[in-house]
Amino acid sequence: MRADVYLVDKGHATTRSQAQRLIAAGVQWRLAASLPWNKVAKNGDDIPEIAEVQLLDQAEARYLSRGGLKLEGALQATGLRVAGWRCLDVGQSTGGFTDCLLQQGAAQVIGVDVGHGQLHERLRQDGRVVAVEGLNARSMTAASLQDACEDALSEQVEQDLEDNETQPEAPYSWMRNGGVIDDEYDDSDDAKEHDVEAFKAERSAKARARAQGTLPTVRRRRAGRESVDVTPIFDLVTGDVSFISLTHILPAVAPLLKAGGELLMLVKPQFELQPGQVGKGGIVRDAALYPVVEQRIRDCCAAAGLTVVGWLDSPIDGGDGNREFFIHARSAA
């Protein structure tokens, strides 16, 4: 089996790209303890199904994506302790940042992404995670986020769950009298023929609406998610977004921080500069542009009511080789 496919299939990696990074860091295999190790030189090398595999550097496998390693380094550098915090993860994607926050003890992570179906299934099934998909953080408000969270946690159910599939209960009084009708029988409580026909017509109309998908529905929390808190106020806002400047995101997320709340966002210079300032392959090669990006982000934070606490290098470069940074800011206490 191909080495990168083997690592994913056997649970050593969550994606082929992560498996390939593990191979680059060092992977070896052997068929028995008495036999020597065989080093995997490239992604297409064959690893036997029954082989014992050893990862020489397991850092890449610690989180669902290498984004988790970036955030881990930033949390260590800033000294932020997220245990017990409610966090907002903007640009959740596969969930590297979310995975890191949970492993650091976060009580809850609400993730927002403009795309769909990217979050790893392990996180999607985690009760501490609310995955909001199809929401653009640029135009997000507290109200729209809360409503989107409700959608993510709920299902649509028919509005009238008590629809009776039979005729009205005891439509004729004589049914409750053993079928006996005598001279003293009082038919004032009997259902009139037109009432019964109206009921049958209503039931038929509902059946047609259900078949056509037009029956009115209401939103109801799914079982087990009834008590999830979706209050749009957070201890920490973090995120990793692409193809958009943080200057469009910060004004929307700053109001979602609690008093004294923390913001820790990944900065990708290639998305903060003009096209003419970015080199071939989307790489920023002129180091003199980094201070330009920093000042732009600092000014945006100030305009959004955030105090910049620090500007730091990401511990890992971007996958394309670009140098990246983190902005650490705080809301007013």
Secondary structure, DSSP 8 states (H G I E B T S, - for coil): -BHHHHHHHTTS-SSHHHHHHHHHH-EEEESSTTS--EE--STT-B--TT-EEEES--GGGSSSSTHHHHHHHHHHHHT---TT-EEEEES-TT-HHHHHHHHTT-SEEEEEESSSS-S-HHHHT-TTEEEEES--GGG--HHHHHHHHHHHHEEEEES-TT--SSS-SSSSGGGGGTT---TT---TTS--HHHHHHHHHHHHHHHHHHHHT-S-EEEEE-TT-TT----S-EEEEEE---SS-GGGTHHHHGGGEEEEEEEEEEE-GGGTS-GGGS-GGG----GGGHHHHHHHHHHHHHHTTEEEEEEEE-SS--TTS---EEEEEEE--
